[in-house]
């Protein structure tokens, strides 16, 4: 089978190569899935350079989220049958290939009205948004939620979920074109272009109070200015650092403004608290199966064009998710 294999950790994806390798066999408790779609995420890009928290041993097949059909069952697997349409619920690598093997307990049924591409792209983004807003921020109806990177996969999920939770959502991005799409398809309460600063815009929209919850997958300058427009008793969620700069918070800022700095690692949260982790995944699956959330697929690429797919994410060219289709 064809697979995108990371053979060495290097910048510019220099250690990545498409290879023909043996189709994997499921072991006890595992299933083999014929991959129909795999979502590209920032952790995938970081893993090719060894810059993500989880560092799988070399060589490994890239791709942390996928959807497809069960093609073979290992010994001891119950509750699944060949032909079931599934999405990965907790795979850490292995999706950018024609056939993926994962633990049977890591799979979820594909939401009934989702395409393979939507099913591949919703799990990680919406799980991050759910753990952030529900578990870590305990957001309440009517609170002001400022979402940075609102056109990206995890940002768009936070906009979508925030509306479902009854928050007053401000979607923030540096692109008017992207914000227009977000506004048209997800109806946040307000949108703001952060170019040139956003503190005063947020203050004006919130009646001078500031945002109760700020969702920040960007870091850098965005984090620095977020500290200046957060409400007293607010929660600033550290989701990621796509800007490339790790910000530093002077402790007196948190003291004087009375806000909390809250780190978010959705996958690790589930590993530390397994029961809550299952509840989190149950919650986002229920929302998806009821049609209450709508993951957006921006572009799809065949496996042979993986580099172009990666670049759409690295270059912030998409609104929502980029998908790799091994079956094309």
C-alpha positions in Angstrom: 0.0 0.0 0.0 1.0 3.6 -0.4 1.8 5.7 2.7 3.4 9.0 3.7 6.3 7.9 5.8 8.4 10.2 8.0 11.9 8.7 7.8 13.8 11.6 9.4 12.9 14.7 11.3 13.8 17.7 9.2 12.5 21.2 8.2 10.6 21.6 5.0 9.2 18.0 5.2 12.6 16.8 3.8 12.3 13.6 5.8 8.9 12.7 4.4 8.4 10.3 1.4 5.6 8.4 -0.3 6.5 4.7 -0.1 5.0 1.3 -1.0 4.9 -0.8 2.2 3.2 -3.9 3.3 -0.4 -3.6 4.2 -0.6 -3.9 8.0 -2.3 -6.7 9.8 -4.5 -6.0 12.8 -3.4 -7.6 16.1 -5.5 -8.5 19.1 -8.0 -5.7 19.8 -7.2 -3.8 16.6 -9.0 -3.2 13.3 -7.7 -2.3 9.8 -9.5 0.6 8.1 -9.5 1.4 4.4 -8.8 5.1 4.6 -11.1 7.3 2.6 -10.1 10.7 4.0 -7.5 12.0 6.4 -7.4 15.5 7.8 -4.2 17.7 7.9 -3.6 19.4 11.2 -0.8 21.5 12.7 0.4 18.6 14.9 1.0 16.6 11.7 3.3 19.3 10.4 5.1 19.7 13.7 5.6 16.0 14.0 7.6 15.9 10.7 10.1 18.2 12.5 10.0 16.6 15.9 8.4 19.8 17.4 5.2 18.3 18.7 4.6 17.0 22.3 4.1 13.5 21.0 7.2 12.2 19.3 6.6 8.8 17.7 9.7 6.7 17.0 11.0 6.8 13.4 10.0 5.8 10.9 6.2 6.5 11.3 3.2 7.1 9.0 2.0 10.7 9.4 -1.7 11.6 9.9 -3.6 11.8 13.2 -7.2 11.9 12.0 -8.9 9.7 9.4 -12.2 8.2 8.3 -13.0 5.1 6.3 -14.4 1.6 6.3 -13.4 -1.3 8.5 -11.7 -3.9 6.3 -10.4 -6.5 8.8 -10.8 -7.3 12.5 -8.2 -8.5 14.9 -8.8 -11.2 17.5 -11.0 -10.2 20.3 -12.7 -7.3 18.6 -16.4 -7.0 19.3 -18.9 -4.3 18.5 -17.6 -3.7 15.0 -18.0 -5.6 11.7 -16.3 -5.4 8.3 -17.8 -2.6 6.2 -18.7 -0.3 9.2 -18.0 3.4 8.4 -15.8 4.8 11.2 -13.7 7.8 12.2 -10.6 7.7 14.3 -11.2 8.8 17.9 -7.7 8.9 19.3 -5.1 7.7 16.7 -1.8 9.6 17.3 -0.3 8.7 13.9 -1.0 6.6 10.8 -3.7 8.2 8.7 -2.0 9.3 5.5 -2.0 5.9 3.9 -4.4 3.5 2.1 -4.9 1.2 5.1 -4.6 2.2 8.8 -4.5 -0.1 11.8 -5.7 1.3 15.2 -7.2 0.0 18.4 -10.9 -0.9 18.1 -11.6 1.3 21.1 -10.2 4.3 19.3 -12.9 4.3 16.6 -16.3 6.0 16.5 -19.2 5.4 14.1 -19.2 8.0 11.3 -21.8 10.7 12.0 -24.8 9.8 9.8 -24.9 12.9 7.7 -21.2 13.5 7.3 -19.1 12.9 4.3 -15.8 11.0 4.8 -14.0 14.3 4.6 -16.1 15.9 7.3 -15.8 12.8 9.5 -12.0 12.8 9.2 -11.8 16.5 10.0 -14.1 17.1 12.9 -12.8 15.0 15.8 -9.6 16.7 16.8 -10.8 20.3 16.2 -14.1 19.9 18.0 -12.6 17.9 20.9 -10.1 20.7 21.4 -12.9 23.3 21.4 -15.0 21.2 23.8 -12.3 20.6 26.3 -11.3 24.3 26.0 -14.8 25.8 26.4 -16.6 23.3 28.6 -14.0 21.5 30.7 -11.3 24.2 31.1 -13.2 27.5 30.8 -16.7 26.4 32.0 -18.2 28.9 29.7 -21.7 30.1 30.5 -24.5 31.3 28.2 -24.3 35.0 27.5 -20.6 35.2 28.2 -18.3 36.9 25.7 -16.1 34.5 23.8 -13.2 35.9 21.6 -11.9 33.3 19.2 -8.6 33.9 17.5 -7.6 32.1 14.4 -11.4 31.8 13.8 -11.0 30.6 10.2 -8.7 27.7 11.0 -9.8 24.2 11.9 -9.7 24.5 15.7 -10.8 28.2 15.6 -13.8 27.5 13.4 -14.8 24.6 15.7 -14.7 27.0 18.7 -16.9 29.5 16.9 -19.4 26.8 16.0 -19.4 25.2 19.4 -19.5 28.5 21.2 -22.7 29.4 19.5 -24.2 26.0 20.5 -23.2 26.7 24.1 -25.0 30.1 24.1 -21.9 32.3 24.2 -21.7 35.7 22.5 -19.0 34.9 19.9 -16.5 37.4 18.4 -14.6 35.7 15.6 -11.2 37.2 15.0 -8.8 36.8 12.0 -6.4 38.9 10.0 -8.3 38.3 6.7 -11.6 40.1 5.8 -12.1 37.5 3.1 -12.0 34.6 5.6 -14.1 36.5 8.1 -16.8 37.0 5.5 -17.0 33.2 5.0 -17.1 32.6 8.8 -19.8 35.2 9.2 -21.9 33.8 6.3 -21.7 30.1 7.3 -21.4 30.2 11.1 -23.1 33.5 12.2 -20.9 34.7 15.1 -22.3 37.7 16.9 -19.4 39.8 15.6 -16.2 39.6 13.5 -13.1 41.6 13.9 -10.0 41.9 11.7 -7.0 42.0 14.1 -4.7 43.7 11.7 -3.4 46.8 13.5 -4.7 45.7 16.9 -8.0 44.5 18.4 -8.0 45.6 22.0 -10.2 48.6 21.5 -12.6 46.7 19.2 -13.2 44.0 21.8 -13.6 46.6 24.5 -16.2 48.5 22.5 -18.2 45.3 21.6 -18.3 44.2 25.2 -19.3 47.5 26.7 -15.8 48.1 28.1 -15.8 44.8 30.0 -13.6 42.7 27.8 -14.0 39.1 26.7 -14.9 36.6 29.4 -13.2 33.8 27.6 -10.4 34.1 25.0 -9.5 31.1 22.9 -6.0 31.5 21.5 -4.4 29.0 19.2 -2.0 31.7 17.8 0.2 33.0 20.6 2.8 35.6 20.0 1.5 39.2 19.6 -2.1 37.9 19.7 -1.6 36.6 23.2 0.1 39.8 24.3 -2.8 41.9 23.2 -5.4 39.4 24.5 -4.1 40.1 28.0 -5.2 43.7 27.5 -8.8 43.0 26.6 -9.8 40.2 28.9 -12.5 40.7 31.5 -11.9 40.5 35.2 -12.4 36.9 36.2 -11.8 35.9 32.6 -10.2 32.8 31.3 -7.4 33.0 28.7 -7.1 29.6 27.0 -3.7 28.7 25.6 -4.5 26.3 22.7 -1.4 26.6 20.5 1.3 28.8 19.0 0.8 28.9 15.3 2.5 32.3 15.2 5.7 30.6 16.1 6.5 32.7 19.2 5.9 31.5 22.7 4.6 34.5 24.7 5.6 35.3 28.3 3.0 36.5 30.8 4.2 38.9 33.6 2.5 37.5 36.7 1.3 40.9 37.9 -1.0 41.1 34.8 -3.0 38.1 36.0 -3.0 39.5 39.6 -4.2 43.0 38.7 -6.7 41.9 36.1 -7.9 38.9 38.1 -7.9 36.5 35.2 -6.8 32.8 34.8 -4.3 31.5 32.3 -5.5 28.0 31.3 -3.6 25.5 29.3 -5.4 23.2 26.9 -4.2 19.7 25.7 -7.4 17.9 24.7 -5.9 14.5 24.1 -3.8 14.6 27.3 -6.9 15.7 29.2 -8.6 12.5 28.1 -5.6 10.4 29.0 -5.3 11.9 32.5 -9.0 11.6 33.1 -10.2 8.6 31.0 -13.9 8.8 32.1 -14.1 12.5 31.3 -12.3 11.8 28.0 -15.0 9.3 27.0 -17.6 11.8 28.0 -16.0 14.5 25.9 -15.9 12.3 22.8 -19.5 11.1 23.4 -20.6 14.8 23.6 -19.0 15.9 20.4 -20.2 12.7 18.6 -23.8 13.4 19.8 -23.6 17.0 18.5 -22.3 15.8 15.2 -24.9 13.0 14.9 -27.7 15.4 15.6 -26.5 17.8 13.0 -25.8 20.5 15.5 -22.2 21.2 14.4 -20.9 21.6 10.9 -17.2 21.0 10.2 -16.1 22.8 7.0 -13.9 21.1 4.4 -12.0 23.7 2.4 -9.9 21.6 0.0 -9.2 17.9 -0.8 -5.9 16.5 -2.3 -4.8 13.0 -3.4 -2.1 11.4 -1.3 0.4 12.1 -4.1 -0.1 15.8 -3.5 0.5 15.7 0.2 3.1 18.5 0.1 0.6 20.9 -1.5 -2.0 19.9 1.2 0.5 20.6 3.9 1.3 24.0 2.4 -2.3 25.1 2.5 -2.2 24.8 6.3 1.3 26.2 6.8 0.4 29.1 4.6 -3.0 29.7 6.3 -4.8 29.4 2.9 -7.9 27.5 4.1 -11.1 28.2 6.1 -11.7 25.0 8.0 -9.9 21.7 7.1 -7.6 20.4 4.4 -8.2 16.8 3.5 -6.0 14.1 2.0 -7.8 11.4 0.0 -5.7 8.2 -0.4 -8.5 6.7 -2.6 -8.0 9.4 -5.3 
